[in-house]
Amino acid sequence: MIELDGVGRSFTLRHKRGWLRRGTRVVHAVRDLSFQVAAGEFVGYLGPNGAGKSTTIKMLTGILAPTSGRIQVAGLDPSRRRTALARRIGVVFGQRTTLWWDLPLKDSFTLIRHLYKVDQDEHRKRLAELCDVLDLGGFLHKPVRQLSLGQRMRGDIAAALLHDPLVLVLDEPTIGLDVVSKAAVREFLRDLNAERGTTVLLTTHDLGDIERLCRRVMLIDHGSLAFDGTVDELRATAPEETSIEDVVARLYTRTLPT
């Protein structure tokens, strides 16, 4: 469902050199990155800040084109078939909303139905299911700006799933949520993957999400893949540590240059 083969992404940065001169510097955000995610997998994608996670997500969704290598998501090249890909994937950015700030939540969902050209009866049925499992009924008619963070996050997840995507990409979906809201979102995502077979790629700094949701974990550091395996295999890399947070911290330390 997701395939990267030798993918790289570089950026050219300009900087001052003296009073009047300017120079350039090439930054390699992603280097020779290769991995595959099969249909129905729930994969955690970890890395320290600046490791290349967001750049990878932007390439997978077609926002950025790779400098080198090949990417396919749901059978499409994301940067060349971005519009077609949008109908096959759902994306949730925990720190940004895709909802209309001043509109009631239900009106945002209606606009999304038109954007994705979803049949009205299918939309009504899908929305009813999402309202039930995400408990949206109590605030469907509230403007998005008046929603709590937990309510808005559940609304964003529903919006990403209204067109029934094959792949769901989640970037920090539980950031800032209280314990109750976080548990509800985790349970929903687990059921979505198990019952509907939706392929999920999750990036997060909350390792509780990884332990409770993911069977497989990939770790990227300095733009390269540093680990790819199961959660148990991840623990085995530092058996002396007692928590998953300490295991990952130890693995980060090992991959950092000295």
N, C-alpha and C positions, 0 to 999 in steps of 0.2 A: 504493500500500500504506500510505503514511503521508501525511496531509494536515493542515496547519495553516493556518487562515485568520483573520488578524487576532487572534491569541491574545495575551491579556495575563493576568498573574497578579500580584496585589498582596497585601501582608501589612501588617497594622497592628501596630506595635510600641509598647509602653508604656515610658515613661522618666520618671525623677524630674524634678520642677520645684520645687526648693527642698526644705525639710525634710518637708513634709506633702503637697504637691501632686504629682500625676502627670499627665503629658501623653501624647499619642499622636502617632505619626508613621507615615505611609503610605510603604512601600517598594515600588517597582515592580520586581519581580524579572525579569519578562518584559514586553516592550512591543510590541504590534502585530506579532507574529511570524507570518510566512507562508512556508511552503515545502512542497514535495511530494517524496516519495521513491517512485520507481516500483518495481514488483516486480522482484526480482533485483539491485537496486543495492547497492553496498557503499560507504557514505558515512561520511566522517569528520566529527565534530561537535566543533569546537575552541572554546576560549575561555579567558581567564585565570580565576583563582579568583574566584568571586563574579559571573561574567558572566551566569549564568542557565542553565548546562548542566544541572545537577542538577534544577533546577525543571522544565525542559523534559522531562527523562526521567521525572520523577514524574508529570507530566501525561499523557505518552504511555502510561504503564503503569496509569493510573487511581488512583494513590496520592493525587494532588491533582486538584481540579477547576479549570479555568481561570476567572478572574474575568470574562473577556470573550473573544469569538471562538468558533471552532468547531474541534474536533479529530476526526479519524477515523483509526483504525488497524485495518487488515485488515477494513475495512467497518463497524467498530463505534465508538461513542462510548465512550472508555475509562472515564470517571468513572461513566457510567450502566450500562455493560455489563461491569463489571470481571471478573466470574466467567467470562462467556463469552469475553472477550478473553484471559484467562489460558490458555485452551486453544489460542489461535492465536499466542501470542508466547512467547519465552523471554527471560529477563533474567539477566545476570551482573553482579554488583557486585564489583569487584576487592577492595575492602576489607571486604566482608561475605560471609558464606557462607550459602547456603540449605540446607546439609546439616546433619544432626543430629550434634552435637559428640561425643556419647558412643557413637554407634552405628558399627558397621563400615560402610564406604562402600557395600557391596552392599545392606545393609539400608536405607540412605537411599534408594537407587534403587528398592527394592521399595515403600517408603512413597510415593514420588513416583508410581509406577505406579498405586497405589490412589487417590491424590489426583486424578489426571487421568483415572482410569477407562480406562486403556490396556489393550487386549486382551493377555492373558498371552503368547501366541505372538508377537505383534507386539513386545511389550516385550523378550522374550528375543532376538529377531532384532536389534532396534535396539541393545540393550545390547552384544551381541557385536560389532557393527560399531564402536561407539564405543570399546569396550575395545581393539579392534585398532588403530584409527587414533590413539587418544590414549594407548595403552600403559598401560592401567589394571590389567592382569592381576596385576601383582606386589603391589598393595596394596588389592585389593578387599575383603579381609577384615580390614583394619586399621581401628581406630576413627579417625574423622576428626581427632580431637585429636592423633593421633600422626603425621599426614601432614605432609610438608614443604609449604612454600608452593606450590611448583610442582605437587606432586601434588594438593593441595587445589584449586588453580585448575583443573586438568584435570578433576577430579571435578565442580566447579561447572559447567563448560561442558557436560559430559556430562549432568548433571541438567537443564540448561536445554533440552537437545535431545531428551530421551527421548520426549517426546510429539510430536516432529516438527513444530515450530512453523513458521508462515509467515514470521515476523519475529523476528530475534534482536537484542536491545538489549544492548550491551556497555559497561560503565562501568569503565574502567581494567582491562582483563582481563589485562594483562601486568605490572601493578605489582609490583615487588619480585622478579620472576623472574630467574633466572640466564640466561646467554646461550643455553644449550642448551634450557632449558624455554621460553624466549621464542620461539626459532626453531621449536620443535615446535608451539606454540600458533598462531603466525602461519601456518605451512604448513597446519595443519588448517582454520583459518578461511578461508583462500584456496580450498582444495579444496571446502569446504562450500558456499561461494557459487558457485563455478564449476560444480560437478557437480549440486548439488541445487537451485540457484536460490534459496536462502534469502536474503531481504532482510536486510541487516545495517546497523545504525546504531552507530557506534563513537565513544565519547568517550574521549579519552586526552590525557595530557601528553607521552607518548612519541611524538615525531614520526617515529621509525623505523617505528612501526606504520602511520602514515598513508602514508609513502612506499611501503611494501611491500605494502599491502593495498587502499588506497582509490583509486578513479578520480576521485571527486568529494569536495570539501571544503567544509564550511560553517563560518564563523567567527562566533560570537556575542560581543558585547561590550556591557555595560551593558543587557542584556536585548533587544537588537536585532540583527538580522542585518547583519553588516558585510561579509561576503564569501560568495559562492556560485559555485563553478566547479571546474574541473579542477585537479589538482596543478600542471600546466604553467602554467595561468593564474595560479595562486597565486604561482609563482616569478616570473612576469612583472611582478608588482606591485612587486618590488624586484630588478631584474636585476643590480644591483651586488653583491648578496649571493651567497655561494658555497654556503651550507647552507640547508636548509629551516627549521632552527631560527632562523637569522638573519632569514629572510624573514618568518616568523610573528611574531617579536619586533618587527620593523619595522612590520608591519601592526597589531599591538596598539598600538604607540605612536601610530600615525596615528589610531586610533579613540578613544583616550583623550581626555577633555576637557582643554583647556589652562587 
